[in-house]
Amino acid sequence: MRNIVWAILLLIYMPIACVQASPEIMTVDQLQPGMHGVAKTVIKGTAVESFDVEIIGVLRDGAPEGMILGRVSGDVISQTAGVLQGMSGSPVYIDGKLVGAISGGWPSIDARVCAITPIAEMLKIWDMPDDKGEKKIHQVEVNAPLETADVEKDKVSALESKEESKDLFLEKEKEVVEAVKQVEPEKASTMLVATGFTPAAFSMLEEKLAPLGMKPYQGIGSASDSYAPIQLEPGSALGVALVRGDFSLAATGTVTAVEGNKLIAFGHPFYRRGNVNYFLTDAVVLTSEHGLNGGFKFGQTGNLIGVINQDRTAGIGGIIGKYPSVVPMQITVKDKQLNKDSVYNLQLAYDEELTAPLVASMVYNAIDKTMDRIGESTAKIDFEIQANSVPGGVIKRDNMYYSMQDSGQLAVGELFQALNMLSTNTFHEIDIFSVKANVEIDQTRRTASIISAIPKKTAVKPGETVDIAVKLKPYRSEEVTVNVPYTVPKKQPKGTMMLEVRGGGLISLAQLMMKQQGIDLSAEEDKTRPLEEDIKKFLEANKNNEIVVAPGVMNPNLTNQSKPTQEPQQVQDPINRVVQEETSKKEDVSERKIGTIGNEKLEEENVQSKNKKTVDYIIDNIQRISLKVE
């Protein structure tokens, strides 16, 4: 009895999409010019409407099934004046059998002539491998089952042809066919719409996505899930989203067919990226408008209802009730001048190539929206990336930036770098659990110059620590003094030791001199270096708001340095010395064990990482001093 009750409850609450049968189809070989049928789409809201389609013929374009040509008509088409952007995926039926999906048109020739992707090609999408789904990292948590409304089974009656004809083409159709052969059809919907973006942030998004062959379009508003989930059926509007939440990056189209919990749509690729991991949402069409060069459906994505897992030539495929791997994001921005705190919550569909550029663009958008201006500013940022396979399960980093134009663009650089390091590592896929970023914007200039650096004593021994009193002159503020400890390397030879006291974001004199002489000592990328070492190096990198004390070189053209305590001829040539030091740091990869660092090297790195001091200013210059090592 208990099993019977459970079975009845399952049938009552099971989404109707999960029990839809496979559609009966009609192949291109069964088509004849002059056949009449119907197509389905949403023109406004969520109601599916029908319009007439007449088969003109089939163009054999090299594809196995070719491309079907049709002409649309009826009351709906009178409103739209032809095929619109957003109609892609609209199913076409003849005698109740599914023929294919409207996938484009020729508005410059005849807006009522459309391209139809044969359904036989689209059904192959369901059999494509889904490695991303099988190797899922993690899923969106769905707290409540999707609400579904009863929907009558799709019953399509073909419109009877008004006129029987055995002619392959009427004279008009011949002209149309010859014309469309010369022009590629315009896809009915591939617009990736960015909503909730400022113009400056949208420009960054365009720049970041361009190398991936993706072009966003500026939209207004954002996605909405304030209504009850819509039951998808053939002809329904659907959304494909990369980002959802307070900002949105998504496209809308039309469902072609549903079988069980699977669906296919579009009739053409989104970006033809194969096995993918995107959000599948329902959608609402706000309005449909047309103009001289075609028309558009203005759609808005809505409730998350599944995953888009295929992006192929013939269309996209998805699964209802199965959810994509997701990276939750929270961005907090505080503008000190406006006394304004803004918090933005987002979800990103995880994609190794897309995560870094999307996260950087979203954080910059949050900054730009909150401060609502351009010009001089100082930005403090700290971020946290929770992920597996990283030390402690988290990467935390903070830094400080100043710009006369836009500090926000600088502030997202290291966040992009960190995510790119994780997603492009050569060892294994990283599971990124979440990204948090906190940004503080100050309209004032928070920079300072080092006006003097005086060691507490000038004679030191190897391994000894000496305090250096660093006097700072903040921009339009009173001088302050900061003590920075410096530990002399244990293997430092006797003689004069030159030191640079500088801001962490500045290039050292040694590097500058070598660059001017054409010497490149930048290390080549080591594909065998463990990810843990890359992360450690990233986290210990100097910051713009740090005073760093590091070995330097003698430059006779500079006056802001102490004189050496020994004869100049006894000082080793700085360029050769640095080259030798850099060369000696290189390790034999064949002898190095993955994930280990020699104790001596680790000790030295730990010492050097302490020769710095964090301050509340960006340090913008360098002073040079010398110590006598006894």
N, C-alpha and C positions, 0 to 999 in steps of 0.2 A: 504493500500500500504506500509506504514511504517513497519508493522508487517511482510509483505512478504519479504521486503528488509532485515530486521534483520534475518529472518529465512534462507535466502540464504547465508548471510554472515556467520552465525553460521555453516552451513554445509560446507562452503569453508574452514574455519579456524579451525574447530574442529579436534583435533588430531585423526588420523586414528584408534588408539588404542581404542578410545571411541566408535567406531561403529563396532568393531569386534564382530561377533556373537559367541554364545556358541559353543564350538567344539563338533562335533559328536563323540561319544566314542564307544569303544569296551571293554566289560567286560572280566574278566579272564575266565568266563564260556564259552565264545565264542571262546577262543583261542584253537588252536590245534598245537601240535608239527609239525615243518616243515613249518609253515606259514612264508611268507617273507614280509618284509615291509621296510620302510625307517626311518631313524632318522635324526635330524637336529641339527647342532651346528656351532660355529664359530671357525675356526682353526687359522686364522690370520686376523687382521684388524676388520672389522665389517660385512663382507659378510657372510651370512648364507649358509652353504654347506650341502649336503646330503650324507649319506652313508647307506649301506645295513644292515639290521638286520634280523636274522632268529630266530624264537621262538624255544627254546629247550624244555621248559616245565614250569610248575608252582610248586614251592616249597611251601607247606602248612606249614608255620612256626609259626602258632598260631594266626597270624593276620587275620582279616576277609577276606581279599582278597589274602593273601599269598604274595609271591614274584615271579616275572616272571624272568626266565632265558633266555638270548638271546646270540647270537653270532654275532659279528659285522664284516663287511668286506667292500671291495670297495677301490677306489683310496684314499679317505681321510684316511682310516684306514691304508693303506700302508704307508702313510706319518707319522702317529702317532704311528704305531706299536701296536695299541690296544687302550683301554680306558684310558684317561688321567685324572689327577686331573684338575677340571675345566669344565669337560663335564657334571657334575651333573645337571640334569634338562633337558637334551637334549630330546625333545619329540620323541616318537616312534609311527609311524602310520602304520596301515595295512588296505588296501583297502580304504584309505583316512580317516579312523577313528582313533582317538587318543587312544592308548593303555596305555601309561604311560610315565614315565621319567626314563632315565638311571640315576642310583643313586649310582653305585659302581661297583667294579669288583674284580677279583682275579689275580693280576699280577704275583703272585708267582706260580700259577697253569697254567693259560692260560690268557694272557692279552686281548684276544679277546672275552672272555666270560664276560658278564656283568649282573648286577642285574637291574631289571626294576621295579620301584614302580608303582603299578596299579593306573590308573587315577581316578578310583572311590574313592580311599582313599584320593587323593590329592584334589579333588573337594570339599570335606567336609571342607577344610580350609576356603573357602569363606563364610561359614555359621557360623564360630566361632565368639563369642562375641568380640566386639572391645571397651572395656571400656576406654582404653587410648585415642582412637580417639574421643569418645563421650565427655570425660572430658578433652579435650585438653586444655593445659595451654596457649600456644602461638605458632605461626607458623613462619616459615621462610618467610620473605617478598620476593615475586617474582615480580620484577618490570616489566617484559615483558613476554608475553605468550610464551610458548615453540614453537619453529619453528618445523614444521613437513613436511616431504616429502611424496608424494603419494606412497603408497606401494600396490602392487597387492594383492588381497585376496589370502590367502593360499590355494593352490589346490594341494593335494597330491595324486599321483597315486601309488598304491601299485605295487611293482615288482612282476611279476608272478613267481610262484614257478617253478624252472627248472625241478623239478621232483615231481610228485604226489606220496605221500606215506601215508599209513594209519597206519604205525607202530608208536607206541607211542614214542619210542626212538630208534635211531640207536645205534649201539654198542658203538661208540665213545661218544655219548651224555650220555649214561648210566655211563660211566667212569667219565665224567666231573661232572655229577650230584652227584655221590657218593663222589667225592673229595670235591666239594664246600659245601656239607652238613656239613663237618667237620671243615670248616674255615669260619669265619665271613668275609663278603665282605668289602673291603676298600672303604670308601666313596670317591666319585670322587671329592669333593671339600668341605672342611670345614676350609681351611687355612685362618686364620685371619692375614693379612699381615700388619705389621707396616713399613711405609716408612717415610724417613726423620729423623730417630732416630740414635743417637750415640749409641755405644755399651753399655756405662754405663746407659744411659736413657732407653735403651731396657731392660736391666737387672731389672731396677726398675719397668718397665711396667709389665714384667713377674711376679715379686714378688707381685705387687698390684692386678693383675688379677687372680692369682692362687687360692685364696680362693673362687672365683666365678666360678671355673671350666673352665676358659677360658685360652687358650694357644695361644699367638701371635707368629708369625714367622717374622724374620728380612727380610725386603725388601729393594729395592733400589729406589731412586727417590721419587715422591709423586704423588697424584692424579692430574688429568688435566681436565679442563673444557674449554680448548682453542679452541675446535671444536664445530660445531653446534650440538645441541642435536640429538641423534639417535632415530629413531622410533623403539620401541621394538616390536618384533613379536616372535612367537614360534621359538626357536633356537638361538635367539639373546643372546649376552653376557650382563649380568647385574651386578651391584655392590650392595653390602650391606655394608654400612659404619657406624661406630660409631663416627668417627672423620674425618673431611675433612677440607682442607685448606692448610696451609704451611706444616703441617704434616698430615699423613693419617693413619687410622686404619680401614681396610676394607677387604672384601672377594669378590671374583667374582665367578659366576656360569652361568647357562643357563636358559632362560625362557622356561617354559613348555607349558603354554597356556595363552591366553589373552581373556577376555570377557568384553566388554565395557571398563571401566577404571580399571578393576581388572586384576591381573595376579597371577600366581603361578609358582614356580621355585624350583630348587634343587632336589626334590624327596626324600630328607632326611632333618633332622633338621639342623639348623645352630648351635644353642646352646640349643634348645628345651626350650626356656624361655616363651613360651605361647604368650600372647598378649603383643606385644613389640612396640617400637617407634624408628626405625632406619631409616637412610637415604636410599632411593632407587635411584640409579644412573644408567645411561647407562655405558657401558664399552667398551674398545678396547682391543683386544688380540694382544699383541706385537709379540709373537712367541709361538710355541708349540714344545716342545722337549721331547724326550723319552730316557730312559736308561735301564740298566739291571733290575732295580727294579720298573719299571713303568715310567710314564712321567708326565709332567706338562704343563698347559697353563699358560703363564706369562701374566696376565691381568693387566689393569690399569683402575681404576674407573674414571668416568668423570662427566658429568652434573647431577645436582640434578633434578630429574623428579617426585619424589613422596615419599611415605612412605612405609616401610616394617612394617606391623602391626601384622603379625602372624608368629610364629616360632614353628612349630609343628613337630610331628614324621614323617609325610609324606612329609614335605616340608615347604617352606615359602610362605607367601602371601603378596601382596602389592596393593597399590592404586596409580595410575598415576594421577598427578595433585592435590593431597592432600599432604600436607607437614607436617613433624614431628615437635614436640616441640623441640626447639633448645636453647642451651646456647652459645651465642657468646663469644669468648675469644680474648683478646688482651694482648700480653706479650711483654714488652719492657725490654731489657737487655743492660746495659752499662758496658763495660770492660774498667776500667780507664787506665790500662797499655797498652792495644792495641789501646786506643782512638777509640773504636768501639761501635756504637749504632746499635742494631738489633731490629726490630719490627716484631712480628709474629702474624698473624691473623688466627683464627680457629673457627670452628663451632662444637659443641658437640651435638649429639642426646641425649636429656635429658632422663636419666634413674636414678632413685633414688639410686640404688646400684652402678652404674658405674661412676656417675659424680665426686665424690670425688677422687677416684683413678686415673681417667683419667686426671682430671685437674692437680693434683699433678705431674703426669708423664709428662704432656705436658710442664709445667713450668720448671721442672728440665731439660727436653730435650733442651728447649730454652737456659737455662743457660749454659749447657755443650757444646752446639754447638757454642755459642758466645765466651766463654773463650778458648775453644779448647786446654785444657790442664788439668792435674790433679796436685794436690799438695796444698801447703799452700795458703789460701785465706780468705778474709773477705767478707761477703755478707750482704748487706742491702736490705731488701725487704719491700715494702708496697703493700697491695692488697685491692681491693674494690669489694664487692659482692653486686650487686643490686638485691633485692628480696622483695616480698611482705611479710606481716605479721612479719616484723622486725622493730624495732624502727627507724623511719626516713627513712625507705625503703632501708637502705644501711648498710653494715658492713664494717668498715675500720679498718685496723690493720697494724702496722709496727713493725719490729724487726731487730735485728742485730745478725750475727752468725760468728764464726771463727772456722776453722778446719785446721789441718795440712795436711789433705788428700782431702776433698771434702766438702766445705761449702754449695754447692748447695743442697745436699740431706737434710741438716738441715734446709735450708731456706724454703722448701716447707711444712714442718711439720705442722705449724699452719694453713696454707691454707687448707690442707687436713682436719685438725681438725674442722675448721669452716664449711666447706661444709658437712662433715659427720654429724655434729651437726644439720644442717638444714634438711638434707635428711632423718635422722633417728628419727626425733622428733615424739612423739606419739600423737600429737594433730591433725595435718592436713598436707596435701602436700603443700610444699613451691614452689612458682613460682619464679624461679631464672631467672632474666632477662639478666644478663651479669656478666662476671668475668674479671677484669683487674688486672694485676700484673706488678709492676715495680721493677727491680732488678739492683743493682749496685755492681759490683765485683771489689774488690781491692786486688791486689796480696800481699800487705803488711799486716803485723799483726797489727790489731787495737784492742789491749787489754791493760788494765791498772790495776794496783794493788792499793788498798787503803793502804797507809803507815801511815796515822793518821786520827783521827776523833775527833775534839775538839769542844764541845758545847760552845756557846758564854757565857753561864752561867750554873752553875751546880745545882742551887736551883730554882725549878719551882713550879708552882701551877697547879692543874687540869684545863684543858681547855686552858692553855697557850701555845703559839707557841715559840719555841726556834730555832735559826739557828745553824746548825752544820757545821763547816768548815772541809771539807773532802779534804785531800791532796792526789792526784793521781800521780802514777809514770807510765806513758805510756811506752809501750815496746820500748826501745831504743830511747826515747824522753825525753824532759825536764819535770820536775814536773809541775803540774797545781793544783790549788785549786778551789773547787766548794762548794758553800753554799747550804745546803739542809735543808729546814724547817721541823721541827717536831712538831706536835701538841699533847700535852699530853691529853689522854682520860679524859673526864669530870668526870668519876667515878673512876679514878685512886686513890687507897688508899695511905695514907701517908707511907713514907719510901723510901727505895732505889728501883729505877726502872732500870732494866737492859735493854739496847738497843743493837741491832745488826745493824751495818752499813755494808751493803753487796751489791753485785751485784744482780739484779733482777732475774737472772737465777739460783742462788745458793739456795740450800736447807738450811733452818734455822737450828741452833744448836739443838733447841728443837725437831724438826722432826727427826734429825739425831740420837739424843740420844734415842728417843722412838723406832726408827727403830732398833737400836742396841739391845734394850732390848725386842724386839719382840712385841711392842705395836703398833697396827695398828689403827690409828685414821682417815683413809681415809673415807670420807662420802660415804655411800651406794647410788647408783643411785636412785634418787627420780623421779619416773615415773609421779607424779602429779605436779612436779615443772613446772611452766610456762616456755615456750621457751624464753620469754623476760628476765627472770632471768638468764637462762643459757648464753644467749648472753651477758648480762651485765657483768657477771662473767668472760666470755672469754675476753671481750674488756678491762676490768680493770686488767687483770692478769699482773704481773710484767714482764718486758722485760729484755733481757740480757744486754742492754746498759743503764740501769737505776741504779742509786744509791738509794737503798731502806733503810729507817730507820724504824725498827719494834721492838716491844717488844721481848726481848731475855731471856736467862736463864744463870745462873752462872755456869761456868765450871772451877773448880780449876786447871785443867791440862793445861789451856791455859794462856799464858802470855800477849797476846795483848788485855788486857781489863783493865779498871780502877778499882781500889779497891772500894768496897762499902763504903758508908758513915755511915753505921750502923753495928751493930754486925751481924756476919754470922748467928747465931741461930735465928735471927728475920726474916730472909728471908725464905719464904715458900718453901717447897720442890718443885723444878722446875717441875719434872715429874707430881706430883699430881696436881700442879697448872694448868699446860697446859691441863691435862685431864679434869679438872673441867671447864676450860674456853671453851674447845671444846664442852663439853657436854652441857654447858649452851647455846651454840649457836644454838643447835638443836631446831626446832620448832615443835609444834604439828600440823601435816598435816591436821587433821580433823578441826582445828580451823582457818587455814590459807586460805585466799581468793585468788583465782587464779588471778595473775597479780598485786597483791598489796604487799607492803612491809611496815612494821611499820615505822612511822616517826622517832622514836628514832634510830632504826636500820639503816635506810637510812642515817640519819645524821652522825652516827658513820662511816659508810662505806665511805661516801663522805670525811670525815676528813682523814681516813686512806689512801684513794687513793691519797691524796695530799702529803703524807710523802715520796716523791720520786722525783728524778731529772733525766731527760734524758741527756745523754752525748754522745759524739761521739766515745766512747770506750766500749768494752765489759769488764765488771768488773769481775775479776776472784778471789777475795778473800773476807774475812770478818774481820771487826774490831768490838770490843765490848767496850761500854762505859756505865757509870751509871749516873743517875740523882737523886737528892734528892727532892722528892715530899713533899712539906710543906702543 
